[in-house]
């Protein structure tokens, strides 16, 4: 058994060395851990719960039945398309590396930065969600008033804790992620069981879940429904984590690919069960959609104050695990991109801690960038207190568009490379879709284009402005410096076998 | 709408199972000797 593992580790290292990279990160994750990190970041108890009010406000109860399922159907196709690429090109750079070698180094550079913007949004959005739930719960326990400022402070403390855990080591974080996956399933079971057996109100009939035509917003229903899709679409983000941790996964060409795909598929099922029962327990949908936090309102109304608080604490802890995993994923992406010198001060972010074998400086950069994004929005709201959008809608829209555009670019380039005969059947990894690959890729791309537009239409236009501003900065950076100086992952192909061995030896000492 | 909703759910589950089945077949039939790593080229700019 141990011999099999060592043989596999050697094969994985050889695969990585082919791309010119040394095995610097500790390769210790099994298939379940790889699945667990994406399942924890998708976190049905974060996205679907924290944006529950958004979905209900715009799409009414039908958003939970139809909205969730429509989004899941297309995301399953996107996940399958990404799994294929992860199996074919198994490096931690993932989306960025795929784009760079399927298209060009500049495609790769832009993909990396767009992915990075989305990752900042997702880390900030997740930990902000945790703070939005934990702050009022703590406020009622300790007798202070929850405000945007106290939420921001709690958000900063949460990021700090996640930074420390990630710095200390992948083994600890992997164990916590494994636990997190089971924890998520356990909390869904507890939540559903509580609503079925202890709800104060009788559950609504099943067709309530598919009731369309009712919106609590001032928009026409069709538009409102599309805006409400942000709830499900944001939930289904971050599963590229299985690809970013590919250099820490044993037999990643198969396991990381399955990790991406199964994390989405299982999230759909458990998420649907949870949303169905929460929605069926709604007594007054108009009041719930008007509440500060619709999910807390529904659970408290159904289960009562004390029991409701216990269940809400369980949900809130799931968000904490989600934030922990998202920093792991983001830091690996930063590490991989910096390894190819795609960022300012790249050498710093690509440095691996010899003691913990984690990209320690990249981890702390993630913490700072995520805090800065939420702080930026906090300051904007101080300047313009009448803003219609919520901080969470802003952060989540930024992350959805950033991540999905970054998911879409390599898919488009793969189709282009296939049509030019550059990427052929022999290049597919073990996990592939065969003849189904192209149609699934095309459907995935169509959905990405559609959803990227939907996520930034009013009232979420601030996210569009922020994304445009960031993109302008990218163009300036590219034209001013990186166009000539960024060598891309292709440069690593020149690394000699001796140099790779020398780099790997540093971590064996 | 209930019927439409249930059909949509069943369709989504069926798509996920079909893709999973297809991918599993590919993994089992994979032949390392016919595979070539796609590592890009040094001149790719």
Interface residues (C-beta under 8 A of the other chain):
Chain A: X15 X18 X19 X20 X62 X65 X66 X69 X70 X72 X73 X76 X77 X80 X83 X88 X89 X100 X101 X102 X104 X105 X106 X206 X207 X209 X210 X211 X212 X254 X257 X258 X261 X262 X265 X268 X269 X272 X423 X426 X427 X428 X429 X430 X431 X432 X433 X434 X436 X440 X488 X489 X490 X491 X493 X494
Chain B: X1 X2 X4 X5 X8 X9 X11 X12 X13 X15 X16 X19 X20 X22 X23 X25 X26 X27 X30 X34 X35 X36 X37 X38 X39 X40 X41 X42 X43 X44 X45
